[in-house]
Amino acid sequence: TTIQTEIAQKTELSLPDSSVVVLNANSTLSYNEKKWKTSRQIELRGEAFFKVAKGKTFDVITSDGIVSVLGTQFNVKQRDSYFEVICYEGRVAVTHNNKTTTLEPGQVFKKIDGKLFANERKDTAQPSWLRGESSFEAVPLKYVISEFENQYNKKITSDNVDTSRLFTGSFTHKNLDLALQSVTIPLNLGYRISEKSILLT
């Protein structure tokens, strides 16, 4: 079974064990429904929030690592060189490069461009994208742009902008102009919108 979301689309689904998954925009999730009882594995590309039924276990497999769960709530984001797991409830084990890290509620495992960020915490009950907003804390602008393109069907050109600059803040998924202002004003950037694309200046 494969579920795929388009740009600017989110979807909620139930797994065979009644666990619930919300899939963010431009993401793909697949699992073998027939073999679920013996092989409880989910493959993920993109981002998803999991609410796992009590006492149920399965592995979420990404190209950057494996996330093993037991009756919990957590978010997994794996896009390009960005890998992040946030535990909201219960415990989550993240296996990356043959090393396993156990996350408690509020703890974050984050790796961007090969750099591991330790001791980060999130004090929210669920990811902001479930409420129609993307939030970032000291994240390179190129990943903010990539997420923007996932939520709005527009290509962003940023050739003359330093996309390694760090951005802290958020943008809404419901208003293009407001979202662009939220990202560009703090970084002192300008923008021009055309029919299919956005130019950052």
N, C-alpha and C positions, 0 to 999 in steps of 0.2 A: 504494500500500500504506500503510495507516494502522494503527499500533499504539497502543493506549491502555491506561494502567494505572489501576486504581481506587485509592481511598484505601487505604493500608496494603498495597499490592501493588507488587512489583517484578518486572521480567521481563527476560530476556536474549534477544537476537536476533542473527542474522547478516545482514549486508548482502550484495548480490550479489557484491562483491569480496572476501568472506570476512572483512571487518572485523567486529568484535563490538561491540555496543552493549548496555549495561545501562541500562534505563529506571527511574527512581525513581518513587515513588508519585505518583498524580494528575498524570501527564504524558502528552503526545501527541507521537508522531513520525510523519512521513509522507514518502514519496519515491515517484518514478515508476520502478517496476521495469523497464517496457518501454523507457524512454528512458535508463536508467542509464549506458550506454556513452557517450552524448553529453551528457547533462545530469545531472551527479553532484551533486545538491542534496538536502539533507535539511531539512525544516522541523521545528522543535522548539518546543514549549510545555511548560515545566516543567524537569526536570533529567535529564541523561543522562551516563554515563561512556562514552567511546569508546576502543577499542583498534583502531587503524587498521592494516590489513595493510601491510607494508613496500612502499614505492614507489607506494602508492595515494593519490589525492587526491580530496577532495570538500569542499563548503561546507556548513556547518550554519547555516541561516538562522533568526534569531529576530527578534522585533519590536524588540529593542534593538540588534542588530548582527549581523554575519556573521563566522563563525569558519572560517578556511581551514586545512586540515591536509595534512600529508605524512608518512605512516608514523610515527604518534605515539600517545601516550596522553594524554587530557585530559578534563576535566569541564566541562560547560556548565550553568549554572543561570540560568533566566530566568522569574521569577515577579513579577507586578505591577511595582513600581518597583525590583526587585532583579535585577541582571545581573552574573554572575560567571563568569569562565573561568580554570581552573587547568591549567597544563601540567605533566604528570608525566614525559614522555619526548619526545624529538625537539623540534620547534618548531611553534608555532601562531601564525597571524596573526589578530588581532581587528580588524575594521573597524567603527568606531562613529562616527557623525556625520561620515562621509567621511574619518576619520583612521584610519590603520592602525598598530597596535602589534604588534610581534613578541615573543612570550613564549618564553623558554628554560625548561628544566626547573626547577620550583620557583617560577616566577614566576606572579603572580596579576593579572588585570585585574578590578577590582571597582567597580561603580557602584551606590550605594544612594540612593534619593530624589534623584536628580540630582547627587549628589556623587561625584566620582571619587576612589578611594583608590589612591595610588601607592606603589610600592616594597614591596608586601607579598610575603611569601614563604611557601611551604608546603613543609615538609621531610618529607612522607610519600610513600609509594609509590602510594597510591590514596585516593580519598575515603572518609571514615569511614562514609558511609551504606551502602557495599557490605558493611560488617561489622555492619550493623544499629544504627547510631548516627548521630545528627545532631550536628555540631560547629559552634560559632560563635565568632568572635573579634570582640568589640566591635560586635555587631549589634543594632539596635533590637529591643526585645522583640516588637513587632508581627510581625516576620518570623519570630521564633522560634515564636510562637503559630501563625502560618500553616503553618509546617513541621510543628508538632505535630499540627495538624488533618489534614495530609496523611498522617501516619503512623498516627494513631488516629482511628477513626470517631466523633469527639466534637466538638461545637461548643464553643468557649471564649468565655465572656462576660468582658470585661475593662473594663467601663464606668467603674469607679471606680479604675482603675490607670493609671499613666503608662506607656503602651506605647512611648514614645520613649526610655526608659531603655535603656542599652546592656547587653547580656548577653554574657559570655564563659564558655563551658563546653559541655557536651554532654548529650544525653539518649538513653536506650536506646529501641529500637523494640519491645522485647519485654515490658516491664513498665510498665503505666500509672502505678501509684503511685510507683514508683522514678523514672520519667521526670518526673513532676510535681514530686517533691521536688528533683530535680537543677536544675530551672528556678526553682522558687519560693523555696527556702531561701537561695540566694545573694542574691536580690533582696528578702528579708525579706517575702515575700508568703504568703498563705494560700490554700487552695482547698477547694471543696466539689464532690463528684462526684455527679451524678444520672444517670438512665438514659441520656439522650442528650447531656447537656452538662456542662460544667465551669465553675464560677464562680470567678474569681480575686478575692481580697480583699486 
